């Protein structure tokens, strides 16, 4: 028998590990990314009217034979933040960083919905059912189930669209980066969002509302998807100055040399 020599690996004190600013930054970005992605899924059950929210007359858009006011899911308020976090992680931590936080967020979304369904199945206390009756909620249990018990088609569509969109985003981002180098940060950020959200905006609604039990007609599916995509692209363009501001702040936090090192490694 051959003797196996066990060579102890050098240990890194936890305090020193957490002192690494690049590591701490990644943890903060990942946490912010994940909480926004999970919240967007949960609040997305609410549909709001943009014109009524802004206090203006309905625009009465007409697309593919469909007309009406501009209606969006409440989750659209948070998705631009997710896009921004994706671009920042892409910039400093590369493909592996984006894939890691994307799969982590998807796992947390599934985890959250599993416990939401578990909470719905719990027998409600008798007094709690009528607890919000004075606020116009006759049955608190029914309201809770309606809000948190989103259909499996909606959840499935959102998850598939989210993962596919993120994988496309990282691929397009680095393809543009390969061509332009470190110049034109806005181009790779907006370009990757344009392609990934074109897929995301149509896939999620197709799975949830065309393949799902509601069976939307093609005209309605195309109209709503186009409006949602237009909103996301407008938000992506408006957030370009914020992207540069966040990039500059991170460079200041890490130091020019460390930030440059991360960007070079991320581009590999």
C-alpha positions in Angstrom: 0.0 0.0 0.0 1.2 3.5 -0.8 1.2 6.0 2.0 -0.8 9.0 1.3 0.6 12.2 2.6 -2.0 14.8 3.7 -0.7 18.3 3.1 -2.8 20.8 5.0 -4.2 23.6 2.9 -3.3 27.1 3.9 -6.2 28.6 5.9 -7.5 32.1 5.4 -8.8 33.8 8.5 -12.5 34.7 8.0 -11.8 38.3 9.0 -9.3 38.6 6.2 -11.6 37.0 3.7 -14.4 39.5 4.5 -11.9 42.3 4.2 -11.7 41.7 0.5 -13.6 44.6 -1.0 -14.3 42.8 -4.2 -15.8 39.9 -2.4 -17.9 42.1 -0.2 -19.1 44.0 -3.2 -20.2 40.8 -5.0 -22.2 39.7 -1.9 -23.9 43.1 -1.8 -24.7 43.1 -5.6 -25.9 39.5 -5.5 -28.2 40.1 -2.5 -29.7 43.2 -4.1 -30.1 41.4 -7.4 -31.9 38.4 -5.7 -34.2 40.4 -3.5 -35.3 42.5 -6.4 -35.9 39.5 -8.7 -37.9 37.7 -6.0 -40.0 40.7 -5.1 -40.7 41.4 -8.8 -42.2 37.9 -9.1 -44.4 38.3 -6.0 -45.7 41.8 -6.6 -46.1 41.0 -10.3 -49.6 39.6 -9.6 -50.9 43.2 -9.5 -51.7 44.9 -12.8 -51.7 48.7 -12.7 -52.9 51.3 -15.1 -50.1 53.7 -16.0 -52.3 56.6 -17.0 -54.5 56.5 -13.9 -51.4 56.2 -11.7 -49.9 59.4 -13.4 -53.3 61.1 -13.3 -53.5 61.6 -17.1 -56.1 60.7 -19.7 -55.8 57.1 -21.2 -53.5 57.1 -24.3 -55.8 54.6 -26.1 -52.9 52.8 -27.9 -53.7 50.5 -30.8 -51.5 47.6 -31.6 -52.3 44.4 -33.6 -56.0 45.3 -33.4 -56.0 45.7 -29.6 -56.6 49.1 -27.9 -56.9 50.4 -24.4 -54.9 52.0 -21.6 -51.4 51.1 -20.8 -51.4 48.3 -18.2 -48.3 46.7 -16.6 -47.5 44.3 -13.9 -46.2 45.9 -10.7 -43.1 43.8 -11.2 -42.0 46.1 -14.0 -41.1 48.6 -11.3 -38.2 46.4 -10.1 -37.0 44.7 -13.3 -35.0 47.7 -14.5 -33.0 47.4 -11.2 -32.4 43.8 -12.0 -31.1 44.8 -15.5 -28.8 47.3 -13.9 -27.4 44.8 -11.4 -26.9 42.3 -14.2 -24.9 44.8 -16.2 -22.8 45.8 -13.2 -22.0 42.2 -12.3 -21.3 41.5 -16.0 -18.9 44.4 -16.0 -16.8 43.4 -13.0 -17.4 39.7 -12.4 -18.1 38.3 -15.9 -20.1 35.4 -17.2 -19.6 33.2 -14.1 -20.8 36.0 -11.8 -24.1 36.6 -13.7 -24.8 32.9 -14.1 -24.3 32.3 -10.4 -26.6 35.1 -9.2 -29.2 34.2 -11.9 -29.4 30.5 -10.8 -29.4 31.6 -7.2 -32.3 34.0 -7.8 -34.3 31.4 -9.7 -33.8 29.0 -6.8 -34.9 31.6 -4.3 -38.0 32.3 -6.4 -39.0 28.7 -6.4 -38.2 28.5 -2.6 -40.4 31.5 -2.0 -43.4 30.2 -4.0 -43.2 26.8 -2.3 -43.6 28.4 1.1 -46.3 30.7 -0.2 -48.3 27.7 -1.3 -47.5 26.1 2.1 -48.8 29.2 3.9 -52.0 29.1 1.8 -52.7 25.5 2.8 -52.5 26.3 6.5 -56.0 26.4 8.1 -56.8 30.0 8.9 -57.8 31.2 12.3 -61.6 31.9 12.3 -61.2 35.5 13.6 -58.5 36.2 11.0 -60.7 35.6 8.0 -62.8 38.6 8.9 -60.0 40.7 10.3 -59.9 43.1 7.4 -63.6 43.3 6.7 -63.7 46.9 7.7 -61.1 47.6 4.9 -63.4 45.9 2.3 -61.8 42.5 2.4 -64.6 40.1 3.2 -62.4 36.9 3.3 -58.7 37.4 4.2 -57.9 33.8 3.4 -59.3 34.1 -0.1 -57.5 37.4 -0.7 -54.2 35.9 0.6 -54.6 32.9 -1.7 -55.4 35.0 -4.7 -52.4 37.3 -4.2 -49.7 34.7 -3.3 -51.2 31.7 -5.1 -50.2 32.7 -8.6 -50.9 30.0 -11.2 -48.2 27.5 -12.1 -48.3 28.6 -15.7 -47.4 32.1 -14.6 -44.6 31.0 -12.3 -43.3 28.6 -14.9 -43.3 31.2 -17.6 -41.6 33.7 -15.4 -38.8 31.3 -14.4 -38.1 30.1 -17.9 -38.1 33.6 -19.3 -35.9 34.9 -16.5 -33.2 32.2 -16.9 -33.3 32.3 -20.7 -33.2 36.1 -20.7 -30.2 36.1 -18.3 -28.2 33.6 -20.3 -28.8 35.6 -23.5 -28.0 38.8 -21.7 -24.6 37.6 -20.6 -23.7 36.2 -24.0 -24.7 39.3 -25.9 -23.0 41.6 -23.3 -19.6 39.9 -23.7 -20.0 39.6 -27.5 -20.3 43.3 -27.8 -17.5 43.7 -25.3 -15.2 41.5 -27.4 -15.9 43.8 -30.4 -15.7 47.2 -28.7 -13.3 46.5 -25.9 -13.6 48.7 -22.8 -15.3 51.5 -24.7 -19.0 52.1 -25.1 -20.3 50.7 -21.7 -23.8 52.0 -22.6 -23.8 50.0 -25.9 -23.1 46.6 -24.3 -25.5 47.3 -21.4 -28.4 48.5 -23.6 -27.7 46.0 -26.4 -27.7 43.0 -24.2 -30.9 44.2 -22.5 -32.5 44.8 -25.9 -31.9 41.2 -27.0 -32.6 39.4 -23.7 -35.8 41.3 -22.9 -37.1 40.8 -26.4 -37.1 37.1 -25.5 -38.1 37.6 -21.9 -41.1 39.8 -22.6 -42.6 37.4 -25.2 -41.7 34.1 -23.6 -43.2 34.8 -20.2 -46.6 36.0 -21.6 -46.7 33.2 -24.1 -46.2 30.4 -21.6 -48.4 32.1 -18.9 -51.3 33.3 -21.0 -51.3 31.6 -24.4 -50.3 28.1 -23.4 -51.9 28.5 -20.0 -55.6 28.2 -19.2 -56.5 31.7 -20.4 -55.6 31.0 -24.0 -55.0 34.6 -25.1 -55.6 35.3 -28.8 -52.4 36.0 -30.8 -53.3 39.7 -31.3 -53.6 40.3 -27.5 -50.4 38.4 -26.8 -48.5 40.4 -29.3 -49.9 43.8 -28.2 -49.3 43.3 -24.5 -45.8 41.8 -25.1 -44.8 44.7 -27.3 -46.0 47.3 -24.8 -44.1 45.6 -22.0 -41.0 45.3 -24.1 -41.2 49.0 -25.1 -41.4 50.0 -21.4 -38.4 47.8 -20.5 -36.3 49.4 -23.2 -37.3 52.9 -22.3 -36.3 52.1 -18.7 -33.0 50.6 -19.8 -32.1 53.8 -21.8 -33.1 56.1 -18.9 -30.9 54.1 -16.5 -27.7 54.6 -18.6 -26.6 57.6 -16.5 -27.2 55.5 -13.4 -25.1 52.7 -14.8 -22.1 55.1 -15.3 -22.7 56.5 -11.8 -22.7 53.0 -10.2 -19.6 52.0 -12.3 -17.7 55.1 -11.1 -18.7 54.6 -7.5 -17.5 50.9 -7.6 -14.2 52.0 -9.1 -13.8 54.6 -6.3 -14.7 51.9 -3.7 -12.3 49.2 -5.1 -9.6 51.6 -6.3 -8.6 52.1 -9.9 -6.1 49.2 -10.0 -8.4 46.6 -8.4 -11.4 47.7 -10.5 -9.3 47.5 -13.7 -8.1 44.0 -12.7 -11.7 42.8 -12.2 -12.9 44.2 -15.5 -10.0 42.6 -17.4 -10.7 39.2 -15.7 -14.4 39.6 -16.4 -13.7 40.1 -20.1 -11.8 36.8 -20.4 
